[in-house]
Amino acid sequence: MDPLRCDVLVLGGGPAGAVTAALLARDNIAVTLLERARFPRFHLGESLAPAATAVLDDLGLRETIDGRYLRKHGVAVRCARTGRQQRFRYDEAFEPGAALAWQVPRADFDDVLLRCARAHGAEVLEGHTAEDVVFEEGFARGVIARREDGRQVSVRSRLIVDATGQDALLAGRRGDRHPVAGMERTALSAHYRHVARAEAEAEGDLELILFPHGWIWNIPFLGEVNSVGALCANNWMRARRSAEPLESFFDRTVEDASFAREALSTATRLTPVLAHQALTWRANRRVGDGWLTVGDSGGFTDPLLCAGTTLAIAGAARAAAAVRGALDHGDVSAERFAPFARALDEASDLFLGTTRALYADELSEVLLGGGARSDRRAFASILAGDVFGDDPPWRAAWRERYHQAAEYPIG
Ligand SMILES: Cc1cc2nc3c(=O)[nH]c(=O)nc-3n(C[C@H](O)[C@H](O)[C@H](O)COP(=O)(O)OP(=O)(O)OC[C@H]3O[C@@H](n4cnc5c(N)ncnc54)[C@H](O)[C@@H]3O)c2cc1C
């Protein structure tokens, strides 16, 4: 079996893998991307944050994306228990930038990104599952993959980007997936037609409803369909009766959230209710000799703050820069990738610290009214995904306040 050869082998064609591949291929680097599925395929993670917008712009995708998806200018936070609510607009952030994101049905969005990678010259092989990473003298040098027809394929490369999402090929193989204590959650979700919507610019807001069992997302797409989901603490999941269909359990769950109950009162469910594990976890190592991870394959953070697509897409831009530098210097060692790993760790910790503070009820003033204006702007900045680069003063102060919350048992 003659191996395929490339400079960079990207595993996984979700946002992290597709964007990394597109950016590298655009620079005439020989990129091969292996994707297990055939696109389009369903995926959760349908609400983007503005941090991704500059990267999508850089790839020339603004017009395509703006034509296909509903614009998102902010996030509405509502508390089912107290009835209090507040809207955060992205232009309230300290560095608002484009102050714009989109609500994206992922089957279509991921397909757009994968086609973009192809258009920039990446060799994209769908229906190819990476099974094993080949190491030589400690360096990742390729993979053994399996095609849908069962045949094995060997691919050799100068380095590997693991973008396999929650499958986390390398972290899984290395036994390096560590749950963050107290962050075990399960998501129930479905798509609906005719959910009640806000007017004008606020129509595209992500709605977050805090309620006794966790929180609910309401994501409106362009047209008449919304994605609605509940991220529930696992002790509530145990309240599901034996043999109770997920649909009826989901209905009972959202009954306890007034805002969701009202929004769904006019709606028709279009899809079965699906259950997904949403377990926050970290790896001790995001990078190694000849490899780096990007997106969920390097760790997963509770989706409350839309951390996932920010870390995947803005993280992919940083991964591509790190890979470019490594190839230019002929040095693909873990040491070379250390600044990239640090940047991703710091960004993830901001999301995690903020999420934990929110679950611990430390942010209710900021979230629901009465907090200082600077805190409100800081929270809007986190919602916008302004989590990368040297800390400006607002972020240093926020990190200091909530870093306790980000400390997690690991190992
Ligand atoms: C309940 C829930 C709600 C969420 N909501 C949001 C949200 O609203 N906003 C947000 O920003 N984020 C959200 N997220 C997170 C978001 O879904 C992810 O962070 C995002 O999809 C990560 O992108 P990725 O490219 O790293 O991984 P993925 O999108 O998962 O892509 C990984 C790809 O790798 C492929 N693959 C896996 N293993 C292999 C293999 N061995 N070989 C080849 N290919 C392989 C898979 O088929 C897949 O296509 C949510 C997550 C959950 C669980």
The ligand as an ORCA input file, in Angstrom:
! r2SCAN-3c Opt
* xyz 0 1
  C     -25.179     20.538     23.490
  C     -24.153     21.384     22.789
  C     -24.497     22.645     22.330
  C     -23.538     23.450     21.714
  N     -23.879     24.707     21.302
  C     -22.926     25.532     20.834
  C     -23.251     26.854     20.402
  O     -24.410     27.266     20.385
  N     -22.234     27.654     19.981
  C     -20.947     27.212     19.944
  O     -20.061     27.980     19.596
  N     -20.626     25.945     20.275
  C     -21.579     25.101     20.711
  N     -21.258     23.815     21.017
  C     -19.871     23.361     20.807
  C     -19.609     23.072     19.323
  O     -20.509     22.092     18.875
  C     -18.195     22.550     19.145
  O     -17.326     23.243     19.986
  C     -17.693     22.675     17.711
  O     -18.482     21.913     16.847
  C     -16.233     22.211     17.648
  O     -15.797     22.134     16.322
  P     -14.672     21.071     15.933
  O     -14.363     21.312     14.497
  O     -13.602     21.082     16.933
  O     -15.376     19.646     16.105
  P     -16.596     19.030     15.312
  O     -17.480     20.087     14.814
  O     -17.181     17.990     16.187
  O     -15.917     18.325     14.061
  C     -15.104     17.193     14.219
  C     -15.179     16.375     12.937
  O     -14.223     15.325     13.027
  C     -14.763     14.159     12.445
  N     -14.050     13.019     13.035
  C     -14.132     12.551     14.301
  N     -13.299     11.513     14.480
  C     -12.671     11.333     13.290
  C     -11.679     10.423     12.849
  N     -11.166      9.489     13.669
  N     -11.245     10.508     11.572
  C     -11.753     11.447     10.724
  N     -12.707     12.339     11.100
  C     -13.145     12.283     12.371
  C     -16.229     14.207     12.815
  O     -16.998     13.444     11.904
  C     -16.520     15.706     12.717
  O     -17.038     16.071     11.453
  C     -22.216     22.968     21.567
  C     -21.886     21.688     21.987
  C     -22.839     20.892     22.599
  C     -22.462     19.512     23.073
*
